[in-house]
Amino acid sequence: MTEHKRNPEKRAKPRPADFACRPVGVVLLLLWLLAFLIGTVEPISGIAQHAQRISFDAKFVFLQPLLLVYGLIYTIFAAKASSALGPTIKPSNRGWAVLVVCLAVGAAYLYGFNRYSAAHGYTYSTDHKTFLGVNIDTQ
């Protein structure tokens, strides 16, 4: 076996500026997928199977649009997204607009989810409420 000498003039290519932003976006998308499975798919499957009781955590339903939008923005646009949305301490006007829209869509999504479950005969059971989560029983 021959030994290869390192060429001091050859250097590794520097990482792109968006290297740290893309993994954050991917993590946010994975969190969205988990929240979607726990907060939407599981309860709707229970409704479709006419389960006696379904339970879901409202924050998983409410935060899904926020996780999805920010995950897509940071995965696709990376460092450009950070400059457009502003730093986390003081977001830009665009950053505030995206946040407000995501929270409004999350609230509408939660409201629609509650209406969907009510339309299928499920009502809130106050004796089974959990912190920010709701157990829903059939009537």
NUSE-164139 format. One line per field, with one value per atom (N, C-alpha, C): atom name; x negated, y negated, z negated. Coordinates in Angstrom, 1 decimal. Example, Ala and Ser with C-alpha at 12.3 -4.5 7.8 and 13.67 -1.06 7.14 Angstrom:
BEGIN
a (N,CA,C,N,CA,C) .
c1 (-13.2,-12.3,-13.2,-12.8,-13.7,-12.9) .
c2 (5.7,4.5,3.3,2.2,1.1,0.0) .
c3 (-7.8,-7.8,-7.8,-7.1,-7.1,-7.9) .
% end
This chain:
BEGIN
a (N,CA,C,N,CA,C,N,CA,C,N,CA,C,N,CA,C,N,CA,C,N,CA,C,N,CA,C,N,CA,C,N,CA,C,N,CA,C,N,CA,C,N,CA,C,N,CA,C,N,CA,C,N,CA,C,N,CA,C,N,CA,C,N,CA,C,N,CA,C,N,CA,C,N,CA,C,N,CA,C,N,CA,C,N,CA,C,N,CA,C,N,CA,C,N,CA,C,N,CA,C,N,CA,C,N,CA,C,N,CA,C,N,CA,C,N,CA,C,N,CA,C,N,CA,C,N,CA,C,N,CA,C,N,CA,C,N,CA,C,N,CA,C,N,CA,C,N,CA,C,N,CA,C,N,CA,C,N,CA,C,N,CA,C,N,CA,C,N,CA,C,N,CA,C,N,CA,C,N,CA,C,N,CA,C,N,CA,C,N,CA,C,N,CA,C,N,CA,C,N,CA,C,N,CA,C,N,CA,C,N,CA,C,N,CA,C,N,CA,C,N,CA,C,N,CA,C,N,CA,C,N,CA,C,N,CA,C,N,CA,C,N,CA,C,N,CA,C,N,CA,C,N,CA,C,N,CA,C,N,CA,C,N,CA,C,N,CA,C,N,CA,C,N,CA,C,N,CA,C,N,CA,C,N,CA,C,N,CA,C,N,CA,C,N,CA,C,N,CA,C,N,CA,C,N,CA,C,N,CA,C,N,CA,C,N,CA,C,N,CA,C,N,CA,C,N,CA,C,N,CA,C,N,CA,C,N,CA,C,N,CA,C,N,CA,C,N,CA,C,N,CA,C,N,CA,C,N,CA,C,N,CA,C,N,CA,C,N,CA,C,N,CA,C,N,CA,C,N,CA,C,N,CA,C,N,CA,C,N,CA,C,N,CA,C,N,CA,C,N,CA,C,N,CA,C,N,CA,C,N,CA,C,N,CA,C,N,CA,C,N,CA,C,N,CA,C,N,CA,C,N,CA,C,N,CA,C,N,CA,C,N,CA,C,N,CA,C,N,CA,C,N,CA,C,N,CA,C,N,CA,C,N,CA,C,N,CA,C,N,CA,C,N,CA,C,N,CA,C,N,CA,C,N,CA,C) .
c1 (-0.8,0.0,-0.9,-0.5,-1.3,-0.7,-1.5,-1.0,-0.7,0.4,0.7,0.4,-0.4,-0.7,0.3,0.6,1.6,1.0,1.7,1.3,1.7,0.8,1.2,1.9,1.8,2.5,4.0,4.2,5.6,6.4,7.4,8.2,9.7,10.3,11.7,12.5,13.6,14.4,15.2,15.3,16.1,17.6,18.2,19.6,20.4,21.5,22.3,22.9,23.3,23.8,25.1,25.9,27.2,27.1,25.9,25.7,26.5,26.5,27.2,28.7,29.2,30.6,31.4,30.8,31.5,31.8,30.9,31.2,32.4,32.4,33.5,34.8,34.8,36.0,36.5,35.5,35.8,36.4,35.8,36.3,37.7,38.0,39.3,40.3,39.9,40.8,41.0,40.0,40.2,41.1,41.0,41.9,43.3,43.5,44.8,45.4,44.6,45.1,45.6,44.8,45.2,46.5,46.6,47.8,49.0,48.8,49.8,50.4,49.4,49.9,50.6,50.1,50.7,51.9,51.9,52.9,54.1,53.8,54.9,55.2,54.2,54.5,55.1,54.5,55.0,56.4,56.8,58.2,59.2,58.8,59.7,59.9,58.9,59.0,60.0,59.9,60.9,62.3,62.5,63.8,64.3,63.4,63.9,64.2,63.6,63.9,64.9,65.6,66.6,66.2,65.0,64.5,65.4,65.5,66.3,65.7,64.4,63.7,62.5,62.3,61.1,60.5,59.2,58.5,57.4,57.2,56.2,55.6,54.5,53.8,54.0,54.7,55.0,53.7,52.6,51.4,50.8,51.0,50.5,51.3,52.6,53.4,53.1,53.0,52.8,51.5,50.4,49.1,48.7,49.6,49.2,48.9,49.8,49.4,48.1,47.9,46.6,45.4,45.4,44.3,44.1,45.2,45.1,44.5,45.1,44.6,43.2,42.8,41.5,40.5,40.9,40.1,39.8,40.9,40.7,39.8,40.1,39.3,37.8,37.5,36.1,35.4,36.2,35.6,35.3,36.2,36.1,35.2,35.4,34.7,33.5,33.4,32.3,31.8,30.6,30.1,30.9,31.4,32.2,33.5,34.0,35.2,34.8,33.7,33.3,33.1,32.6,32.4,33.8,34.7,36.0,36.9,36.9,37.8,37.2,36.0,35.3,34.9,34.1,33.7,34.8,34.6,35.7,36.0,35.1,35.3,36.1,35.9,36.6,36.9,38.1,38.4,38.7,38.6,38.9,40.4,40.9,42.3,42.8,42.0,42.4,42.5,41.5,41.5,42.7,43.1,44.4,45.6,45.6,46.8,46.9,45.8,45.8,46.3,45.8,46.2,47.7,48.2,49.6,50.5,50.1,50.9,50.9,49.7,49.6,50.5,50.5,51.3,52.7,53.1,54.5,55.0,54.2,54.5,54.6,53.7,53.7,55.0,55.4,56.7,57.9,57.9,59.0,59.0,57.8,57.7,58.2,57.9,58.4,59.9,60.4,61.8,62.5,62.0,62.5,62.4,61.4,61.2,62.3,62.5,63.6,64.9,65.2,66.5,66.7,65.6,65.7,66.0,65.4,65.7,67.1,67.5,68.9,69.9,69.6,70.5,70.7,69.7,69.8,70.3,70.8,71.5,70.6,69.4,68.6,68.7,68.8,68.9,67.7,67.5,66.4,66.9,66.0,66.3,65.5,66.1,65.4,64.7,65.2,64.6,63.3,63.1,61.9,60.9,61.1,60.2,58.7,57.8,56.4,55.9,54.7,54.1,53.8,54.5,54.4,54.8,55.3,55.8,57.2,57.9,59.3,59.6,60.3,60.9,62.3,62.8,64.1,64.8,66.1,66.9,68.0,68.6,69.8,70.9,72.0,73.2,74.0) .
c2 (1.2,0.0,-1.3,-2.2,-3.4,-4.5,-5.3,-6.4,-7.6,-8.2,-9.4,-10.6,-11.4,-12.6,-13.7,-14.4,-15.5,-16.7,-17.2,-18.3,-19.6,-20.4,-21.5,-22.6,-22.6,-23.6,-23.2,-21.9,-21.4,-21.5,-22.2,-22.4,-22.0,-21.7,-21.3,-22.5,-22.2,-23.3,-23.8,-25.1,-25.7,-25.3,-25.1,-24.8,-26.1,-25.9,-27.0,-27.7,-29.0,-29.8,-29.3,-28.5,-28.0,-26.6,-26.2,-24.8,-24.6,-25.6,-25.5,-25.7,-26.4,-26.7,-25.5,-24.8,-23.6,-22.5,-22.1,-21.1,-21.6,-22.8,-23.4,-23.2,-23.5,-23.3,-21.8,-21.0,-19.5,-19.1,-19.5,-19.2,-19.7,-20.9,-21.5,-20.6,-20.2,-19.3,-18.0,-17.4,-16.2,-16.4,-17.5,-17.8,-18.0,-18.6,-18.8,-17.4,-16.5,-15.2,-14.5,-14.6,-13.9,-14.6,-15.9,-16.6,-16.2,-16.1,-15.7,-14.3,-13.4,-12.0,-11.9,-12.6,-12.5,-13.4,-14.6,-15.6,-15.5,-14.9,-14.9,-13.5,-12.7,-11.4,-10.5,-10.4,-9.5,-9.8,-11.1,-11.3,-11.1,-11.5,-11.3,-9.8,-9.0,-7.6,-7.0,-7.6,-7.2,-7.6,-8.7,-9.2,-8.3,-7.9,-7.1,-5.7,-5.2,-3.9,-3.9,-5.1,-5.3,-4.8,-5.3,-5.0,-5.6,-5.0,-5.5,-6.9,-7.0,-8.2,-8.5,-9.7,-10.1,-11.2,-11.3,-12.3,-12.9,-14.2,-14.9,-16.0,-16.5,-17.6,-18.8,-19.8,-21.0,-21.7,-21.7,-22.4,-21.6,-20.3,-19.6,-20.0,-20.3,-20.7,-22.2,-23.0,-24.5,-24.8,-24.1,-24.4,-23.8,-22.9,-22.3,-23.2,-24.2,-25.2,-25.9,-26.3,-27.0,-26.2,-24.9,-24.0,-23.7,-23.5,-23.2,-24.4,-25.6,-26.8,-27.1,-27.2,-27.5,-26.4,-25.2,-24.1,-24.2,-24.4,-24.6,-25.8,-26.9,-28.1,-27.9,-27.3,-27.1,-26.0,-25.0,-23.9,-24.4,-25.1,-25.6,-26.8,-27.8,-29.1,-29.2,-28.5,-28.4,-29.8,-30.3,-31.5,-32.7,-32.6,-33.7,-33.9,-32.8,-32.9,-33.6,-33.4,-34.0,-35.5,-35.9,-37.4,-38.0,-37.3,-37.9,-37.9,-36.9,-36.9,-37.6,-37.9,-38.6,-37.6,-38.1,-37.3,-36.9,-35.9,-35.4,-36.4,-37.2,-38.2,-39.4,-39.8,-41.0,-40.7,-39.9,-39.6,-40.8,-40.7,-41.8,-41.8,-42.8,-42.8,-41.6,-41.1,-39.8,-38.7,-38.6,-37.6,-37.6,-38.8,-39.0,-38.6,-39.0,-38.6,-37.1,-36.4,-35.0,-34.3,-34.8,-34.3,-34.5,-35.7,-35.9,-35.1,-35.0,-34.2,-32.7,-32.2,-30.8,-30.6,-31.5,-31.3,-31.4,-32.3,-32.4,-31.2,-30.6,-29.4,-28.3,-28.2,-27.2,-27.3,-28.5,-28.7,-28.2,-28.6,-28.2,-26.6,-26.1,-24.6,-23.9,-24.4,-23.8,-23.9,-25.1,-25.3,-24.3,-24.2,-23.3,-21.8,-21.5,-20.1,-19.9,-20.8,-20.7,-20.6,-21.4,-21.3,-20.0,-19.4,-18.1,-17.0,-17.1,-16.0,-16.2,-17.4,-17.7,-17.2,-17.4,-17.0,-15.4,-14.7,-13.3,-12.8,-13.6,-13.2,-13.2,-13.8,-13.8,-15.1,-15.1,-16.3,-16.3,-17.5,-17.6,-17.0,-16.3,-15.7,-16.4,-17.2,-18.0,-17.2,-16.0,-15.2,-14.5,-14.6,-13.9,-14.9,-16.2,-17.1,-17.0,-17.2,-17.2,-18.6,-18.9,-20.2,-20.4,-21.4,-21.7,-20.5,-19.5,-18.4,-18.1,-17.5,-17.3,-15.8,-15.2,-13.9,-14.1,-13.5,-13.7,-12.4,-12.4,-11.2,-11.4,-10.2,-10.3,-10.6,-11.1,-11.5,-10.3) .
c3 (0.0,0.0,0.0,0.8,0.9,0.1,-0.5,-1.3,-0.4,-0.6,0.2,-0.7,-0.2,-0.9,-0.6,-1.6,-1.5,-0.8,0.2,0.9,0.1,-0.4,-1.2,-0.5,0.9,1.7,1.9,1.8,2.0,0.7,0.7,-0.5,-0.3,-1.3,-1.2,-0.8,-0.1,0.3,-0.9,-1.0,-2.1,-2.0,-3.1,-3.1,-2.6,-2.0,-1.6,-2.8,-2.6,-3.7,-4.2,-3.4,-3.8,-4.4,-4.7,-5.3,-6.6,-7.4,-8.7,-8.6,-7.6,-7.5,-6.9,-6.0,-5.4,-6.4,-7.2,-8.2,-9.2,-9.5,-10.3,-9.6,-8.3,-7.5,-7.5,-7.3,-7.3,-8.6,-9.7,-11.1,-11.2,-10.8,-10.9,-10.1,-8.9,-8.1,-8.8,-9.4,-10.1,-11.3,-12.0,-13.1,-12.6,-11.4,-10.8,-10.5,-10.0,-9.6,-10.9,-12.0,-13.2,-13.8,-13.7,-14.2,-13.3,-12.0,-11.1,-11.4,-11.7,-12.0,-13.3,-14.3,-15.7,-15.7,-15.2,-15.4,-14.4,-13.2,-12.2,-11.7,-11.3,-10.7,-11.8,-12.9,-14.0,-14.4,-14.7,-15.1,-13.9,-12.7,-11.6,-11.3,-11.5,-11.4,-12.4,-13.6,-14.7,-14.3,-13.7,-13.3,-12.2,-11.2,-10.1,-10.6,-11.7,-12.2,-13.3,-13.5,-14.4,-15.8,-16.2,-17.6,-18.6,-19.8,-20.9,-21.4,-21.4,-21.8,-21.0,-20.6,-19.9,-20.8,-20.7,-21.4,-20.5,-20.7,-19.9,-20.8,-20.4,-21.1,-20.3,-20.8,-20.0,-19.4,-20.2,-19.7,-18.5,-18.4,-17.2,-16.0,-16.2,-15.0,-14.7,-15.7,-15.6,-14.9,-15.3,-14.8,-13.5,-12.9,-11.7,-10.5,-10.3,-9.2,-9.4,-10.6,-10.9,-10.7,-11.1,-10.9,-9.4,-8.7,-7.3,-6.5,-6.7,-5.9,-6.3,-7.5,-7.9,-7.4,-7.6,-7.1,-5.6,-4.8,-3.4,-3.0,-3.7,-3.4,-3.7,-4.9,-5.2,-4.4,-4.0,-3.2,-1.8,-1.2,0.2,0.3,-0.5,-0.3,-1.2,-2.3,-3.2,-3.7,-3.4,-4.0,-3.5,-2.2,-1.7,-2.6,-3.1,-4.0,-5.3,-5.8,-7.1,-6.8,-5.7,-5.5,-5.2,-4.5,-4.2,-5.4,-6.2,-7.4,-8.6,-8.6,-9.7,-10.8,-11.7,-12.8,-13.8,-14.5,-15.4,-16.5,-16.9,-18.0,-17.5,-16.2,-15.7,-14.2,-14.0,-12.6,-11.8,-10.5,-9.6,-9.4,-8.6,-8.4,-7.6,-6.7,-6.0,-7.0,-7.9,-9.0,-9.8,-10.2,-11.0,-10.2,-9.0,-8.1,-7.9,-7.7,-7.6,-8.9,-10.0,-11.3,-11.6,-11.3,-11.6,-10.7,-9.4,-8.4,-8.9,-9.3,-9.7,-11.0,-11.9,-13.1,-12.8,-11.9,-11.5,-10.8,-9.9,-9.2,-10.2,-11.2,-12.3,-13.1,-13.4,-14.2,-13.3,-12.0,-11.2,-11.0,-10.9,-10.7,-12.0,-13.2,-14.4,-14.5,-14.1,-14.1,-13.1,-11.9,-11.0,-11.4,-12.1,-12.6,-13.7,-14.6,-15.6,-15.0,-13.9,-13.2,-12.5,-12.0,-11.3,-12.3,-13.5,-14.5,-15.0,-15.2,-15.6,-14.6,-13.3,-12.3,-12.2,-12.8,-12.8,-14.2,-15.0,-16.2,-17.4,-17.4,-18.5,-19.3,-20.6,-21.4,-22.4,-23.0,-24.0,-25.3,-25.9,-27.3,-28.3,-29.1,-30.1,-31.2,-31.5,-32.5,-32.0,-30.7,-30.1,-29.5,-29.8,-29.1,-29.7,-28.8,-29.2,-28.9,-29.4,-29.1,-27.6,-27.0,-25.6,-24.7,-25.3,-24.5,-24.8,-23.9,-24.0,-23.7,-24.6,-24.4,-24.0,-22.9,-22.4,-22.4,-22.9,-23.0,-22.0,-21.6,-20.7,-21.6,-21.0,-21.8,-22.2) .
% end
